[in-house]
Amino acid sequence: MQRLGGRIAIDSRPGQGTAMTLVLPLTLTLTKVMVVSSDGESWGMPMESVLETVRVPAASVTAIRAGRAFNWRDRTVPLLSLAELVGGGPSPPRDDHRVLVVRCGREVVGLAVDAIQDRADVAVRPLDGLLAGMAGVSGTTLLGDGRVLMVLDPEALVG
């Protein structure tokens, strides 16, 4: 709670009971995220942007212009590597790709990840300090195991 900048107030009165008040900063927003891993790091993708998760066989990925694409629900969708978008190295070749099909504004793209881990309701804190202005990231949250999770902004990430 303290790491989120909040506090708990407890008011106990004999014979009347105990009241607990949770105080969270207004700079926090609650959102549902899909936790994924890519290039050894965990990331949170807002569920409101995730249309579907799919496995795409490598044989179904085609080269287009300067990138790759796959067919999803009768449409050709660009396939991007989350690792490359966040500044990591190129993804190694795979037999199949784990893909988040994500809406980015009016566009739909596929984001290849190493693993789809979990869904979680999280309190997202906006970036500040050294992280302020980090491209493609809307904020951070603290997971139950104490790890910090960067929450992605898909439009800024892909745009």
C-alpha positions as CSV (number, residue, x, y, z in Angstrom):
1,M,0.0,0.0,0.0
2,Q,2.8,2.4,0.9
3,R,4.6,1.7,-2.4
4,L,1.4,2.8,-4.2
5,G,1.5,6.1,-2.3
6,G,-1.6,5.1,-0.3
7,R,-2.4,4.4,3.4
8,I,-4.8,2.5,5.6
9,A,-6.5,4.3,8.5
10,I,-8.0,2.2,11.3
11,D,-10.4,3.6,13.8
12,S,-11.4,1.2,16.6
13,R,-13.9,2.1,19.3
14,P,-14.7,-0.3,22.1
15,G,-18.3,-1.5,21.9
16,Q,-18.8,0.0,18.5
17,G,-16.5,-1.8,16.1
18,T,-13.6,-1.0,13.8
19,A,-13.6,1.1,10.7
20,M,-10.9,0.7,8.1
21,T,-10.3,3.3,5.5
22,L,-8.2,2.8,2.4
23,V,-6.7,6.0,0.9
24,L,-5.3,5.8,-2.7
25,P,-3.9,8.7,-4.6
26,L,-6.2,10.0,-7.3
27,T,-3.4,9.5,-9.8
28,L,-4.1,5.8,-9.8
29,T,-6.6,4.2,-12.2
30,L,-7.9,0.7,-11.9
31,T,-7.8,-1.4,-15.1
32,K,-7.7,-5.0,-16.2
33,V,-4.5,-6.1,-18.0
34,M,-3.2,-9.2,-19.6
35,V,0.2,-10.0,-18.3
36,V,2.6,-11.2,-21.0
37,S,6.3,-11.8,-21.3
38,S,8.6,-10.9,-24.0
39,D,12.4,-11.0,-24.2
40,G,12.6,-11.9,-20.5
41,E,10.4,-9.0,-19.3
42,S,6.8,-9.0,-18.2
43,W,4.4,-6.3,-19.5
44,G,0.7,-5.4,-19.0
45,M,-1.6,-4.9,-22.0
46,P,-4.9,-3.2,-21.1
47,M,-7.7,-5.8,-21.7
48,E,-9.8,-3.1,-23.4
49,S,-7.3,-3.2,-26.3
50,V,-7.1,-7.0,-26.6
51,L,-9.5,-8.4,-29.1
52,E,-8.2,-12.0,-29.0
53,T,-5.2,-14.2,-28.3
54,V,-4.2,-16.7,-31.0
55,R,-1.4,-19.1,-31.9
56,V,-0.2,-18.4,-35.4
57,P,1.9,-21.2,-37.0
58,A,5.1,-19.9,-38.6
59,A,4.0,-21.3,-41.9
60,S,1.0,-18.9,-41.8
61,V,3.1,-15.8,-41.4
62,T,3.9,-14.0,-44.7
63,A,6.3,-11.3,-45.6
64,I,4.8,-7.9,-46.5
65,R,6.8,-4.8,-47.5
66,A,9.1,-4.3,-44.5
67,G,7.4,-6.7,-42.1
68,R,5.3,-9.7,-41.5
69,A,1.5,-10.4,-41.5
70,F,-1.0,-13.2,-40.8
71,N,-4.6,-13.8,-41.6
72,W,-7.1,-13.3,-38.8
73,R,-10.8,-13.5,-39.3
74,D,-10.6,-13.0,-43.0
75,R,-8.3,-10.0,-42.8
76,T,-4.5,-9.5,-43.2
77,V,-3.1,-8.2,-39.9
78,P,0.5,-6.9,-39.4
79,L,2.5,-9.1,-37.0
80,L,4.9,-7.1,-34.8
81,S,7.3,-8.3,-32.2
82,L,6.6,-6.8,-28.7
83,A,10.3,-7.4,-27.8
84,E,11.4,-5.3,-30.8
85,L,8.8,-2.5,-30.1
86,V,10.1,-2.1,-26.5
87,G,13.7,-1.9,-27.6
88,G,14.8,-5.6,-27.2
89,G,16.4,-7.7,-29.8
90,P,14.7,-9.6,-32.6
91,S,12.6,-12.6,-31.7
92,P,14.2,-16.0,-32.4
93,P,12.5,-18.1,-35.1
94,R,9.5,-20.2,-33.8
95,D,7.3,-23.0,-34.9
96,D,4.3,-20.9,-33.8
97,H,3.8,-17.5,-32.4
98,R,1.7,-16.5,-29.4
99,V,-0.1,-13.4,-30.5
100,L,-2.2,-10.7,-28.9
101,V,-4.6,-9.3,-31.5
102,V,-4.8,-5.7,-30.4
103,R,-6.8,-2.7,-31.4
104,C,-4.7,0.4,-31.8
105,G,-7.0,3.3,-32.7
106,R,-8.6,2.3,-36.0
107,E,-5.9,-0.3,-36.8
108,V,-5.7,-4.0,-35.7
109,V,-2.2,-5.5,-35.2
110,G,-0.8,-8.7,-33.9
111,L,1.8,-8.5,-31.2
112,A,4.0,-11.6,-30.9
113,V,5.0,-12.4,-27.3
114,D,6.9,-15.2,-25.6
115,A,4.1,-16.2,-23.2
116,I,0.7,-15.1,-22.1
117,Q,0.8,-15.4,-18.3
118,D,-2.3,-14.1,-16.6
119,R,-5.1,-11.5,-16.3
120,A,-5.1,-9.1,-13.4
121,D,-7.0,-6.1,-12.0
122,V,-4.3,-3.5,-11.3
123,A,-4.0,0.0,-10.0
124,V,-2.0,1.9,-12.7
125,R,0.2,4.8,-11.6
126,P,1.2,7.3,-14.3
127,L,4.9,7.5,-15.2
128,D,6.9,10.1,-13.4
129,G,10.5,11.0,-12.8
130,L,13.0,9.2,-15.0
131,L,10.3,7.1,-16.6
132,A,8.1,10.1,-17.6
133,G,7.6,10.2,-21.4
134,M,8.7,6.6,-22.0
135,A,7.3,5.8,-25.4
136,G,4.6,3.1,-25.5
137,V,4.1,2.9,-21.7
138,S,1.1,4.4,-19.9
139,G,2.1,3.6,-16.4
140,T,3.3,1.1,-13.8
141,T,1.7,-1.2,-11.3
142,L,3.0,-3.4,-8.5
143,L,2.2,-7.1,-8.8
144,G,1.3,-9.2,-5.8
145,D,4.8,-10.8,-5.8
146,G,6.5,-7.3,-5.5
147,R,7.5,-7.0,-9.2
148,V,6.9,-3.7,-11.0
149,L,4.9,-4.2,-14.2
150,M,5.0,-1.7,-17.0
151,V,1.5,-1.2,-18.5
152,L,1.6,-0.6,-22.3
153,D,-0.2,2.0,-24.3
154,P,-0.8,0.1,-27.5
155,E,-1.6,3.2,-29.7
156,A,1.6,4.9,-28.6
157,L,3.6,1.7,-28.9
158,V,2.6,0.9,-32.4
159,G,1.9,4.4,-33.7
